[in-house]
Amino acid sequence: MHRTLHLSVLFLMCFAALNACKIVKNADPAEAGQAEEAQTDEARMALLSRQIWEPKVLPAVAQLLAPLPDLRAALAEDVDAASAQYGYKPEGEASPWNFAVAGSGRVVETKMKSRAAKVEVDTDGDGAADVTLQLGPIIRGTALRDAMPFLSFSDFRDQIEFAKLAGGLNKMAHETIEIPTEDPIGQTVTFEGVYTFKDLESRPEIVPTSVTFGAP
């Protein structure tokens, strides 16, 4: 009788313990790796952008920097010669030239309420906008990435990772410039930044690395 009772108690204890256990399916290593990769590409490229911003990116911009009036005059005279003198482009004949420029002018148009905030600047005094400064936080293009001689696509896993790097650098540009709290239309502005050259007729869309707004 006692043995039967003991066995019954033991059985009930084992049954309760089993019910308390939760069976968890082992994750597929391939799926886990893919999920981690997808989740961390942007974060890793954002971290890399932050790490290289001051020691590498800003010095590279400074080395490439040209006064906007000088560059504009040189391009009007000879695009190929001006590009070779002032520009940088990644390896490959299809890659466009990128220029780093310093300039100043007056803000004649603004788009400040958009997440892709920007200002249009008249730099030659004719009253019409001839330069766009992208303020962000959404900044389009890959000019900052493509103007860096120390960054090569072959050093990255694939096009997706390389695109995330461009986004990370654009984000750094937005974070490091001081954007006015009020609409700066009519104000003077001094800037440095990078843009990708399309043709002589296209207005430069500059990713600024330095912006200073002044009085009207």
C-alpha positions in Angstrom: 0.0 0.0 0.0 2.8 2.4 1.0 4.7 1.5 -2.2 1.7 2.1 -4.3 1.2 5.5 -2.7 4.8 6.5 -3.1 4.7 5.5 -6.8 1.5 7.6 -7.3 3.1 10.6 -5.7 6.2 10.3 -7.8 4.1 9.9 -10.9 2.2 13.1 -10.1 5.4 15.0 -9.4 6.9 14.0 -12.7 3.7 14.9 -14.6 3.6 18.3 -13.0 7.2 18.9 -13.9 6.6 18.0 -17.5 3.6 20.3 -17.7 5.8 23.2 -16.3 8.4 22.7 -19.1 8.0 24.7 -22.3 9.3 23.1 -25.5 11.1 25.7 -27.6 12.0 24.9 -31.2 15.6 25.4 -32.1 16.1 28.3 -34.5 17.4 27.6 -37.9 21.0 29.0 -37.9 20.7 30.2 -41.5 17.4 32.1 -40.7 18.9 33.6 -37.5 22.0 34.8 -39.4 19.9 36.4 -42.1 17.6 38.1 -39.6 20.6 39.5 -37.7 22.2 40.7 -40.9 19.1 42.5 -42.0 18.7 44.1 -38.6 22.2 45.3 -38.2 23.3 46.6 -41.7 21.9 50.0 -41.1 23.2 50.2 -37.5 26.7 49.0 -38.5 27.0 51.5 -41.3 25.7 54.3 -39.1 28.4 53.4 -36.5 31.1 53.3 -39.2 29.9 56.7 -40.6 30.2 58.2 -37.1 33.7 56.7 -36.5 35.1 58.0 -39.8 33.3 61.4 -39.9 35.9 63.6 -38.1 39.1 61.7 -38.7 38.6 60.9 -42.4 35.5 62.4 -44.0 35.9 66.0 -43.0 39.6 66.1 -44.0 38.8 64.5 -47.4 36.2 67.2 -48.0 38.7 69.9 -47.0 41.3 68.5 -49.3 38.9 68.5 -52.3 37.3 71.8 -51.4 37.1 74.5 -54.2 35.5 77.9 -54.2 32.2 77.6 -56.0 32.8 80.5 -58.4 36.1 79.0 -59.4 34.6 75.6 -60.1 31.7 77.1 -62.0 34.0 79.1 -64.3 36.3 76.1 -64.9 33.3 73.8 -65.7 31.9 76.4 -68.1 35.3 76.5 -69.9 36.1 72.7 -70.0 34.1 70.1 -68.1 36.7 67.3 -68.5 39.6 69.5 -67.4 37.7 71.0 -64.5 36.5 67.6 -63.3 40.1 66.2 -63.4 41.4 69.2 -61.5 38.7 69.6 -58.8 36.6 66.4 -58.7 36.8 62.9 -57.5 34.9 59.8 -58.8 34.9 56.1 -57.9 36.6 53.7 -60.2 34.6 53.0 -63.4 33.9 55.0 -66.4 30.2 55.2 -65.7 30.7 56.8 -62.3 29.9 60.6 -62.2 32.3 63.2 -60.8 31.8 64.6 -57.3 32.8 68.0 -56.2 33.4 69.6 -52.7 32.6 73.3 -52.8 32.6 76.3 -50.5 30.3 79.2 -51.3 27.9 81.8 -49.9 24.7 83.6 -51.0 21.2 84.5 -50.1 18.4 82.1 -49.4 15.6 82.8 -52.0 13.4 79.7 -51.5 12.9 77.3 -48.6 11.2 74.0 -47.9 11.6 73.7 -44.1 8.5 71.8 -43.0 9.4 68.7 -45.0 11.6 65.9 -43.6 13.6 66.5 -46.8 14.1 70.1 -45.8 16.2 72.2 -48.1 17.0 75.8 -49.1 17.6 77.3 -52.5 20.4 79.8 -52.6 21.4 82.6 -55.0 25.2 82.6 -55.0 25.9 84.9 -58.0 23.6 87.8 -57.1 21.1 87.6 -60.0 18.1 86.9 -57.7 17.6 83.3 -58.9 18.5 80.1 -57.0 21.5 78.3 -58.5 22.4 76.0 -55.6 20.3 73.7 -53.4 21.4 72.9 -49.8 19.9 69.7 -48.5 19.3 70.0 -44.7 17.3 66.8 -44.0 16.9 64.8 -42.0 16.2 63.0 -45.3 19.1 63.8 -47.6 19.2 62.2 -51.0 22.1 61.0 -53.1 25.4 59.3 -52.5 27.8 62.3 -53.1 29.4 62.1 -49.7 30.2 58.4 -50.0 31.3 58.6 -53.6 33.6 61.6 -52.9 35.6 59.7 -50.4 38.8 58.2 -51.9 39.2 55.7 -49.0 35.8 54.1 -49.5 35.5 51.4 -52.2 32.5 49.2 -53.0 34.9 46.2 -53.1 35.5 46.6 -49.4 31.8 46.0 -48.6 29.6 42.9 -48.6 27.2 44.0 -51.3 25.2 46.9 -52.8 22.8 47.0 -49.9 25.5 47.5 -47.3 27.2 50.1 -49.5 23.8 52.0 -49.8 23.4 51.9 -46.0 26.8 53.6 -45.8 25.7 56.4 -48.0 22.6 56.9 -45.8 24.8 56.8 -42.6 27.0 59.6 -44.0 24.0 61.7 -45.0 22.7 61.3 -41.5 25.9 62.5 -40.0 25.8 65.6 -42.3 22.3 66.4 -41.0 23.4 65.9 -37.4 26.4 68.1 -37.6 24.9 71.2 -39.2 23.0 73.8 -37.3 19.5 74.2 -38.8 17.6 77.4 -38.0 14.5 77.1 -36.0 12.8 79.8 -38.1 12.5 80.0 -41.8 15.8 81.4 -43.1 14.4 82.9 -46.3 16.1 86.2 -47.1 19.1 85.4 -44.9 22.7 85.1 -46.1 24.3 81.6 -45.8 27.8 80.4 -46.0 28.4 76.7 -46.7 30.7 73.8 -47.5 29.6 70.5 -48.9 29.7 67.9 -51.6 27.5 67.3 -54.7 27.4 64.9 -57.6 27.8 66.6 -61.0 25.2 65.9 -63.6 25.6 68.5 -66.3 26.1 72.2 -66.7 22.3 72.9 -66.7 21.5 71.0 -63.5 21.4 72.9 -60.2 24.0 71.4 -57.7 22.2 69.6 -54.9 24.7 70.0 -52.1 25.1 67.8 -49.0 26.5 70.3 -46.6 29.2 69.5 -44.1 29.1 73.1 -42.7 26.3 75.7 -42.9 26.2 79.1 -41.3 23.1 81.3 -41.6 23.4 85.1 -41.1 21.3 88.2 -40.9 19.1 89.3 -43.8 
